[in-house]
Amino acid sequence: MDQRQKKKSRDNSTGFEREFSNFISTLWYLSTLGILCFVIFILLALFRIESFAFHTYNNVDEIPYNEVGLILGTSSLTSDGTRNPFFVNRIRAATLLYRKGKIDYILVSGDNRHASYNEPRQMMNALLKEGIPRDRIIADFAGFSTLDSIARASRVFMLRNVTVISQEFHNTRALFIAERESMNAIGFNARDPSSKWGHAGVYIREIFARLKCILDVYFLNTQPTFLGEPIQIGSSPLPKQPSNKPKHATSQPKQITDSAFAQHNPHLNLHIPPKEQTDAAIILKQKHIAQHHLEQAVQRDQNRTPQNNTTAPAAPSQP
């Protein structure tokens, strides 16, 4: 008896271990499959971002005209205090586009999170030194990130067509975000620094910036930090403001009929001829009259029936 119980207990233990092992195997398989699918999705998204390089231009003579050019902000100085070549080349690219008549206005968008750090002001001063008129430069002081700059260009400055000005690796990511904003954006590629190895950290950081961009667009639906009231640049249309004014009539007003006019003006004693009855109205009226006559005839027959059915008194019985 004891051996049988021990064997049964051993079988139950073995069955539990087998089921637990199957559960772990299934969980491992599903986790591996999920990670693999996520990695494939990220790779496809990275290829998608890179595909926007086909919407960028290196030659100023080939790029189409857009009324507004958008410079994406960066610091004017590097960490060691020297001139930032990314900044310098973006200013030169924007100046070239303006002088060639490819843009009429320049929107400078950058970080001004602290009073001591003002990217838009730095870009504005640099453009003024290049001879760009002050009234052709618009500053966006809330472009804390590329997503902020693109989203605000669409939702605050109401731009549908825009030329983004930055280095090519940056433009492709910006155009990817612009597609989410339903913008018709193109990019003009400023020159890269002559020594890429000296700025390798920027290109390495761009890899992580693209991964974050994929999460922001596809998973987190990240919104800009600040928006605000619409601002017009050039001929860009502002959204219509709600109005309490009545809308214009879309159809001709109805004409008042003679009978309605007579009802509202009884003192005029107008003689309005009665409307002619339609065939359907005549038939319906005749039907009601016939039904009324039938009901009267049935009622007369019912009143006459008791008199005809009255029995005569019985004769007296014989003795």
C-alpha positions as CSV (number, residue, x, y, z in Angstrom):
1,M,0.0,0.0,0.0
2,D,2.8,2.4,0.9
3,Q,4.7,1.6,-2.3
4,R,1.5,2.3,-4.4
5,Q,1.1,5.7,-2.7
6,K,4.8,6.6,-3.3
7,K,4.5,5.6,-6.9
8,K,1.4,7.8,-7.3
9,S,3.1,10.7,-5.6
10,R,6.1,10.3,-7.9
11,D,3.9,10.2,-11.0
12,N,2.1,13.4,-9.9
13,S,5.4,15.2,-9.2
14,T,6.7,14.1,-12.6
15,G,3.5,15.4,-14.3
16,F,3.8,18.8,-12.7
17,E,7.4,19.1,-13.6
18,R,6.5,18.2,-17.2
19,E,3.7,20.8,-17.4
20,F,5.9,23.5,-15.8
21,S,8.7,22.7,-18.3
22,N,6.2,23.0,-21.2
23,F,5.0,26.3,-19.8
24,I,8.5,27.7,-19.6
25,S,9.3,26.5,-23.1
26,T,6.2,28.1,-24.5
27,L,6.8,31.4,-22.7
28,W,10.4,31.4,-23.9
29,Y,9.2,30.7,-27.5
30,L,6.6,33.5,-27.4
31,S,9.1,36.0,-25.8
32,T,11.7,35.2,-28.5
33,L,9.2,35.6,-31.2
34,G,7.9,38.9,-29.8
35,I,11.5,40.3,-29.5
36,L,12.2,39.1,-33.0
37,C,9.1,40.8,-34.4
38,F,9.9,44.0,-32.5
39,V,13.5,44.0,-33.9
40,I,12.2,43.5,-37.4
41,F,9.7,46.4,-37.0
42,I,12.5,48.7,-35.7
43,L,14.7,47.8,-38.6
44,L,11.9,48.5,-41.1
45,A,11.1,51.8,-39.4
46,L,14.8,52.8,-39.6
47,F,14.8,52.0,-43.3
48,R,11.6,54.1,-43.6
49,I,13.4,57.0,-42.0
50,E,16.3,56.6,-44.3
51,S,14.1,56.5,-47.4
52,F,13.3,60.2,-46.9
53,A,16.8,60.9,-48.1
54,F,15.1,60.8,-51.6
55,H,13.2,63.9,-50.6
56,T,16.3,65.9,-49.9
57,Y,18.5,68.0,-52.2
58,N,22.2,68.9,-52.3
59,N,22.1,71.2,-55.3
60,V,20.4,74.6,-54.8
61,D,19.5,74.8,-58.5
62,E,17.5,71.6,-58.4
63,I,15.4,72.2,-55.2
64,P,11.8,73.4,-55.7
65,Y,10.6,76.8,-54.4
66,N,8.9,77.0,-51.0
67,E,7.9,80.2,-49.3
68,V,9.4,79.3,-46.0
69,G,12.6,77.5,-45.0
70,L,13.0,76.0,-41.5
71,I,16.4,75.8,-39.9
72,L,16.6,73.2,-37.2
73,G,18.5,74.5,-34.2
74,T,21.8,73.5,-32.8
75,S,24.4,75.3,-30.6
76,S,26.7,77.8,-32.3
77,L,29.6,76.6,-30.2
78,T,31.0,73.2,-29.4
79,S,31.8,72.0,-25.9
80,D,35.4,73.3,-26.2
81,G,34.3,76.7,-27.2
82,T,35.0,76.5,-31.0
83,R,32.6,77.3,-33.8
84,N,30.2,74.5,-34.4
85,P,30.5,73.5,-38.1
86,F,26.9,72.0,-38.1
87,F,25.6,75.5,-37.1
88,V,27.8,77.4,-39.5
89,N,26.9,75.2,-42.5
90,R,23.1,75.4,-41.8
91,I,23.3,79.2,-41.7
92,R,25.2,79.2,-45.0
93,A,22.7,76.8,-46.6
94,A,19.7,79.0,-45.5
95,T,21.5,82.1,-46.8
96,L,22.1,80.4,-50.2
97,L,18.5,79.4,-50.5
98,Y,17.3,82.9,-49.8
99,R,19.7,84.6,-52.2
100,K,18.8,82.1,-55.0
101,G,15.1,82.9,-54.5
102,K,14.2,79.4,-53.3
103,I,12.7,80.7,-50.1
104,D,11.3,84.0,-49.0
105,Y,11.2,83.6,-45.2
106,I,13.4,81.8,-42.7
107,L,11.9,80.2,-39.6
108,V,14.6,79.6,-37.0
109,S,13.5,77.0,-34.5
110,G,15.6,75.9,-31.5
111,D,15.9,75.5,-27.8
112,N,15.5,78.4,-25.4
113,R,14.7,76.4,-22.3
114,H,17.1,78.6,-20.2
115,A,17.8,82.3,-20.4
116,S,21.5,81.5,-20.9
117,Y,21.0,79.3,-23.9
118,N,19.1,80.7,-26.9
119,E,19.5,78.8,-30.2
120,P,17.0,80.9,-32.1
121,R,18.7,84.1,-31.1
122,Q,22.1,82.8,-32.2
123,M,20.7,81.7,-35.6
124,M,18.9,85.1,-36.0
125,N,22.1,87.1,-35.3
126,A,24.1,84.9,-37.7
127,L,21.5,85.4,-40.5
128,L,21.5,89.1,-39.9
129,K,25.3,89.2,-40.3
130,E,24.8,87.3,-43.7
131,G,22.6,90.2,-44.9
132,I,19.2,88.5,-44.4
133,P,16.5,91.3,-43.7
134,R,15.1,91.2,-40.2
135,D,11.5,91.1,-41.4
136,R,12.3,87.9,-43.3
137,I,13.4,86.0,-40.1
138,I,10.9,84.4,-37.7
139,A,12.0,82.9,-34.4
140,D,10.4,79.9,-32.7
141,F,11.7,79.7,-29.2
142,A,10.0,76.5,-28.3
143,G,11.7,74.1,-30.7
144,F,13.1,72.0,-27.9
145,S,13.5,69.0,-30.1
146,T,13.2,68.1,-33.8
147,L,9.6,66.8,-33.1
148,D,8.8,70.1,-31.4
149,S,10.2,72.2,-34.3
150,I,8.3,70.2,-37.0
151,A,5.0,70.0,-35.1
152,R,5.0,73.7,-34.2
153,A,5.8,74.6,-37.8
154,S,2.7,72.7,-38.8
155,R,0.3,73.6,-35.9
156,V,1.4,77.0,-34.8
157,F,2.9,78.6,-38.0
158,M,0.4,76.8,-40.2
159,L,2.9,75.6,-42.8
160,R,1.9,72.9,-45.2
161,N,4.9,73.3,-47.6
162,V,8.3,73.9,-46.1
163,T,12.0,73.4,-46.9
164,V,13.8,71.9,-43.9
165,I,17.5,73.0,-43.6
166,S,20.0,70.8,-41.8
167,Q,22.5,68.1,-42.4
168,E,21.2,65.1,-44.4
169,F,21.1,62.6,-41.5
170,H,19.0,65.1,-39.6
171,N,16.8,66.1,-42.5
172,T,15.6,62.5,-43.1
173,R,14.4,62.2,-39.5
174,A,12.7,65.6,-39.7
175,L,10.9,64.7,-42.9
176,F,9.7,61.4,-41.3
177,I,8.1,63.5,-38.5
178,A,6.7,65.9,-41.1
179,E,4.8,63.1,-42.7
180,R,3.0,62.5,-39.5
181,E,2.0,66.1,-39.5
182,S,0.6,65.8,-43.1
183,M,3.2,68.3,-44.3
184,N,4.6,68.5,-47.9
185,A,8.2,68.9,-46.7
186,I,11.5,68.7,-48.5
187,G,15.0,69.0,-47.2
188,F,18.1,71.0,-48.3
189,N,21.2,69.3,-47.0
190,A,23.8,71.6,-45.4
191,R,27.3,70.3,-45.6
192,D,28.7,67.9,-43.1
193,P,31.9,68.9,-41.2
194,S,35.1,68.2,-43.1
195,S,36.2,65.8,-40.3
196,K,33.4,63.4,-39.5
197,W,35.6,61.4,-37.1
198,G,36.0,64.5,-35.0
199,H,32.2,64.6,-34.6
200,A,31.5,60.8,-34.4
201,G,29.5,61.4,-31.2
202,V,26.9,63.3,-33.2
203,Y,26.4,60.5,-35.6
204,I,26.2,57.9,-32.9
205,R,23.7,60.0,-31.0
206,E,21.6,60.1,-34.2
207,I,21.1,56.3,-34.0
208,F,19.5,56.6,-30.6
209,A,17.6,59.7,-31.8
210,R,16.0,57.7,-34.6
211,L,15.0,54.9,-32.2
212,K,13.4,57.5,-29.9
213,C,11.7,59.0,-32.9
214,I,10.1,55.7,-33.9
215,L,8.8,55.3,-30.3
216,D,7.4,58.8,-30.3
217,V,5.6,58.4,-33.7
218,Y,4.4,54.8,-33.6
219,F,4.0,54.0,-30.0
220,L,3.9,57.0,-27.7
221,N,2.2,59.5,-30.0
222,T,4.4,62.2,-28.4
223,Q,3.1,65.8,-28.7
224,P,5.0,69.0,-28.7
225,T,5.8,70.6,-25.3
226,F,4.1,73.9,-26.2
227,L,1.7,75.0,-28.9
228,G,0.0,78.4,-28.8
229,E,-2.0,80.8,-31.0
230,P,-1.6,80.5,-34.8
231,I,1.2,82.8,-36.3
232,Q,1.1,83.7,-39.9
233,I,4.2,83.6,-42.1
234,G,3.9,85.2,-45.5
235,S,0.8,84.0,-47.3
236,S,0.2,80.9,-45.1
237,P,-3.5,80.9,-44.3
238,L,-4.7,81.2,-40.7
239,P,-7.5,78.9,-39.5
240,K,-11.0,80.4,-39.7
241,Q,-12.3,81.9,-36.4
242,P,-15.7,80.8,-35.2
243,S,-18.4,83.4,-35.9
244,N,-21.9,84.1,-34.6
245,K,-23.0,85.7,-37.8
246,P,-25.8,83.9,-39.6
247,K,-24.8,81.9,-42.6
248,H,-25.8,83.0,-46.1
249,A,-28.9,81.4,-47.5
250,T,-28.1,78.4,-49.7
251,S,-31.6,78.2,-51.4
252,Q,-34.3,80.6,-52.6
253,P,-36.8,81.7,-49.9
254,K,-40.2,80.1,-50.2
255,Q,-43.0,82.2,-51.7
256,I,-46.1,82.7,-49.5
257,T,-49.2,81.2,-50.9
258,D,-52.5,83.0,-51.5
259,S,-54.3,81.2,-48.7
260,A,-51.6,81.9,-46.2
261,F,-51.5,85.5,-47.3
262,A,-55.2,85.8,-46.8
263,Q,-55.0,84.2,-43.3
264,H,-52.4,86.7,-42.2
265,N,-54.3,89.6,-43.8
266,P,-58.1,89.0,-43.0
267,H,-58.9,92.8,-43.2
268,L,-58.3,92.7,-47.0
269,N,-61.3,90.5,-47.6
270,L,-59.6,88.7,-50.4
271,H,-61.6,86.2,-52.4
272,I,-59.5,83.1,-52.7
273,P,-61.0,80.4,-54.9
274,P,-61.1,77.0,-53.2
275,K,-58.5,74.5,-54.2
276,E,-59.7,71.8,-56.6
277,Q,-59.9,68.4,-55.1
278,T,-57.7,65.7,-56.5
279,D,-59.0,62.4,-57.8
280,A,-57.7,60.6,-54.7
281,A,-59.5,63.0,-52.4
282,I,-62.8,62.6,-54.4
283,I,-62.6,58.8,-54.2
284,L,-61.9,58.9,-50.5
285,K,-64.8,61.2,-49.9
286,Q,-67.2,59.0,-51.9
287,K,-65.9,56.0,-49.9
288,H,-66.8,57.7,-46.6
289,I,-70.3,58.6,-47.9
290,A,-71.0,55.1,-49.1
291,Q,-69.8,53.6,-45.8
292,H,-72.1,56.1,-43.9
293,H,-75.1,55.1,-46.1
294,L,-74.4,51.4,-45.5
295,E,-74.2,51.9,-41.7
296,Q,-77.6,53.8,-41.8
297,A,-79.2,50.9,-43.8
298,V,-77.9,48.3,-41.4
299,Q,-79.3,50.3,-38.5
300,R,-82.7,50.6,-40.1
301,D,-82.8,46.8,-40.7
302,Q,-82.0,46.1,-37.1
303,N,-84.7,48.4,-35.9
304,R,-87.3,46.8,-38.2
305,T,-86.4,43.2,-37.3
306,P,-88.1,43.0,-33.8
307,Q,-91.5,44.1,-35.2
308,N,-91.5,41.4,-37.9
309,N,-90.5,38.6,-35.5
310,T,-93.3,39.4,-32.8
311,T,-95.4,36.2,-32.2
312,A,-99.3,36.3,-32.1
313,P,-101.0,35.6,-28.8
314,A,-101.9,31.9,-28.2
315,A,-105.7,30.8,-28.8
316,P,-107.6,29.8,-25.6
317,S,-107.7,26.1,-25.0
318,Q,-111.1,24.2,-25.5
319,P,-112.9,22.9,-22.4
